[in-house]
Amino acid sequence: MAKFGEIISSNIPVLIDFYAEFKDTTSDLHSVLRDVAAALGDKAKVIKIDIDKNEILANALRIKGNPTFIIYKEGEMKWRQTGEQDANTLINLVEQYV
């Protein structure tokens, strides 16, 4: 995986899902993210980061809830929300920064 700074410095929006595998709804969330990625195509990036495998990053960003979604563009955090979101909500939020 590329370094986090390189990922978030993209000139297109980057939606990051910080998640942990232990949740029962993880598979449902994966399908939501697939729908978001398919709808946005090349207009944005959709990335998943396992907080258990990236504890230093999760702690640095103060990720406390599962899932936590963050949208970055050009290295700047544009939006952040903890809790499950539906595909349409995420698509609409990301499109604000396209």
SVG drawing of the C-alpha trace seen along z (x, -y; Angstrom):
<svg xmlns="http://www.w3.org/2000/svg" viewBox="-29 -21 33 32">
<polyline fill="none" stroke="black" stroke-width="0.4" points="0.0,0.0 1.2,-3.5 2.0,-5.8 -1.0,-7.4 0.2,-11.0 0.4,-10.0 -3.0,-8.5 -4.8,-11.5 -2.9,-14.1 -4.8,-13.1 -6.4,-15.9 -9.6,-13.7 -11.6,-12.9 -10.5,-9.9 -13.2,-8.2 -11.5,-6.1 -13.4,-3.5 -11.6,-2.7 -13.0,0.6 -12.4,3.6 -13.2,7.2 -14.9,8.2 -18.2,6.4 -21.1,8.6 -22.0,6.1 -18.6,6.0 -19.8,7.9 -22.8,5.6 -20.4,2.6 -18.1,4.1 -21.0,4.3 -22.0,0.7 -18.4,-0.4 -18.4,1.6 -21.5,-0.2 -20.0,-3.6 -16.8,-2.8 -18.7,-1.6 -20.9,-4.7 -18.0,-7.1 -15.7,-5.4 -12.6,-7.4 -14.0,-10.6 -12.9,-9.4 -10.9,-6.7 -12.5,-4.4 -10.1,-2.8 -10.6,-0.5 -8.1,-0.5 -8.3,2.2 -7.7,0.3 -6.4,3.5 -3.7,3.8 -2.9,0.1 -3.1,-0.8 -0.6,-3.6 -2.5,-5.4 -5.9,-4.8 -4.5,-6.2 -3.0,-9.2 -6.3,-10.0 -8.2,-9.3 -10.4,-6.6 -12.6,-5.4 -15.7,-4.1 -16.2,-1.3 -16.7,-2.2 -15.3,-5.7 -15.5,-7.3 -13.2,-10.2 -13.1,-12.1 -9.8,-13.8 -8.9,-15.9 -5.5,-17.4 -4.3,-16.3 -7.1,-18.1 -9.8,-16.3 -13.2,-17.5 -15.7,-15.3 -15.6,-12.7 -18.4,-10.6 -18.5,-7.5 -21.2,-5.0 -22.7,-3.1 -23.7,-5.0 -25.7,-4.0 -24.3,-4.0 -26.3,-7.0 -25.3,-9.2 -21.6,-8.4 -21.9,-8.9 -23.6,-12.3 -21.0,-13.4 -18.0,-12.5 -19.5,-14.1 -19.5,-17.5 -15.7,-17.4 -15.3,-16.2"/>
</svg>
